[in-house]
Amino acid sequence: MTPRLVGFALVSAAALFAACTSHTNPVAAVNRALVQAADTVTIDSFPFMPNVHVAALPTLPDTLRPAGFNDIGEVVGYLSGRVWHWEGSRGLQFFTNPPGTHVGDAFNTYALNNLGDVAVAIGPDTSSTGQAAYFDWYGVLHYLRPLSKFTPDCGLFAINDNREALGYCAAGAGYLPTIWTPSGNPVPIEPGGGAPYGVGTWTALSNSGYLFGDSITTGLVFTPQRQLRHLSPAFYFISGGLNDNGQVTGSIFDGQHGVEQAAAWFSDTATTLGVHGVGWTISDDSIVAGISDGSYTGTSFGWVWTPHTGVQRLPGLEGFAVLNKETLNGTIMFMNRKRQIIAQMTKSDGRTVTYVMWTLPATITRGTPPTFAVAR
């Protein structure tokens, strides 16, 4: 399938910044200039999240990498041109492609909704072009219409519970970010009802109709009212997750220090989360889950940030290998709306471990917040 509109990578972080949150209003007052923290911060600066239930998924082969996770506990991924899916009552199964076709790379198969639909780009074995489509819960393949019948090359990145989909389609000499209606009709992103917007890679779609992407230099949100929001600061931006309130998470780049910082956008301005890394997913009640590569702490680890607790570690998710800090190769994380998180990671010895699922407590208690020494 044709690559995405612009380069996109889930980037891990490289440093901590001094960032203080108020106990009474923890998501405010963090939007100060980014300041690099001292090199002495250790993994023990971050407490474990208490009362987390941890369970392995032993029937899922650890050689498969996840690409999506939903509220019914279904996990999906991609392997050798086919989509696999796992659910506890059905086990591991592969969807059947039409004869002579293959599914595009894993970035085209991480769109999963709570109906069990898996969005893909699928095309002939003899061609690099693809069509936007989705497999339903029963494995039936449904094709979506292209923007142009002359260049029907499209792919999907997201599908919501309304069966609205988000991806891209060829249009003229280039590609346009594209939204599909539940009936399968494609429309370009048109801010204010104006001309089609051709900038950015749009990878997330909420049930409420928000879209989220990035243009390398800034984060982008398209609202249900067809308004385009540019997120600040306008540094190198890596998009992560999106919730039904239009809040997003990811990471931003501090060019002065050459490092990355996990962040969330509860408005159009970034709130730094007090940890290096990338926020992968954000819940409707503003819980962020993410991953740090251990550049400053010495040990890589998974974490959860809440407005009431700050950053807390996930038990058992640490010490994995970050083979490439620019892609976070070796670790994948997803969270559903039941506060369940799954991850697969490659340990530093090269051994890939089985999937692990964490269920966060209904009431999240405050841990001991980390204290950062500011580098002057």
JOTA-V753053 format. One record per pair of residues at least 24 apart in sequence whose ideal C-beta (glycine too) atoms are under 6 Angstrom apart, sorted by sequence separation. I is the first residue (numbers start at 1). J is the second residue. D is the distance in whole Angstrom. If there is no record, write none. Layout:
I_J_D, I_J_D
This chain:
100_124_6, 129_153_4, 132_156_5, 147_171_5, 264_288_5, 16_41_5, 100_125_5, 130_155_6, 134_159_6, 177_202_4, 214_239_4, 221_246_6, 320_345_4, 321_346_5, 60_86_5, 83_109_5, 104_130_5, 213_239_6, 317_343_6, 320_346_6, 212_239_6, 251_278_4, 320_347_6, 321_348_5, 78_106_4, 262_290_5, 250_279_6, 293_322_4, 319_348_6, 212_242_4, 249_279_3, 78_109_4, 147_178_6, 273_305_5, 293_325_6, 189_222_6, 249_282_4, 121_155_3, 192_226_6, 231_265_5, 83_118_6, 132_167_6, 247_282_6, 76_112_5, 144_180_5, 166_202_6, 203_239_6, 206_242_5, 208_244_4, 210_246_4, 212_248_5, 274_310_6, 275_311_5, 119_156_4, 191_228_4, 207_244_6, 231_268_6, 232_269_5, 274_311_6, 204_242_4, 206_244_5, 240_278_6, 67_106_5, 145_184_5, 147_186_5, 166_205_4, 229_268_6, 240_279_5, 241_280_6, 243_282_5, 249_288_5, 95_135_5, 119_159_4, 144_184_5, 238_278_6, 240_280_5, 241_281_4, 244_284_5, 291_331_6, 145_186_6, 241_282_4, 243_284_5, 67_109_5, 68_110_5, 70_112_5, 74_116_6, 76_118_5, 117_159_5, 291_333_6, 67_110_4, 71_114_5, 68_112_3, 70_114_5, 95_139_5, 314_358_6, 111_156_5, 160_205_5, 111_157_6, 113_159_5, 119_165_6, 157_203_4, 158_204_6, 161_207_5, 289_335_5, 108_155_5, 111_158_5, 113_160_6, 114_161_5, 158_205_4, 160_207_5, 111_159_5, 113_161_5, 289_341_5, 280_333_5, 281_335_4, 309_364_6, 312_367_5, 309_366_5, 306_364_5, 308_366_6, 309_367_6, 310_369_5, 1_104_3, 1_108_6, 1_121_4, 1_130_4, 2_153_5, 1_155_5, 5_168_6, 5_175_5, 8_201_5, 6_201_5, 5_201_5, 4_201_5, 6_216_6, 34_254_4, 36_257_5, 11_238_5, 13_251_6, 31_269_5, 27_266_5, 30_271_5, 30_272_5, 15_259_3, 17_261_5, 27_271_5, 14_259_4, 14_260_5, 13_260_4, 19_272_5, 43_297_4, 17_272_6, 19_274_4, 41_296_5, 42_297_6, 49_304_6, 43_299_5, 43_301_6, 16_276_5, 15_276_5, 54_315_6, 14_276_6, 54_316_6, 13_276_3, 49_312_4, 13_277_4, 12_277_6, 46_311_5, 47_312_6, 48_313_5, 69_334_4, 71_336_5, 12_278_6, 66_332_5, 70_336_6, 71_337_5, 11_278_6, 46_313_5, 48_315_5, 65_332_6, 69_336_6, 71_338_6, 69_342_5, 66_344_6, 13_292_6, 16_296_5, 27_307_5, 12_293_4, 14_295_5, 15_296_5, 26_307_5, 62_352_5, 62_353_6, 62_354_4, 60_355_5, 56_354_5, 57_355_4, 56_356_6, 55_357_5, 54_358_6, 52_358_5, 53_359_4, 12_322_6, 51_361_4, 12_325_5, 11_326_6, 50_365_6, 12_328_4, 9_326_6, 9_327_5, 10_328_5, 47_367_4, 47_368_5, 46_370_6, 45_370_4, 37_372_4, 38_373_4, 38_375_5, 35_374_6, 36_375_5, 18_372_5, 18_374_4
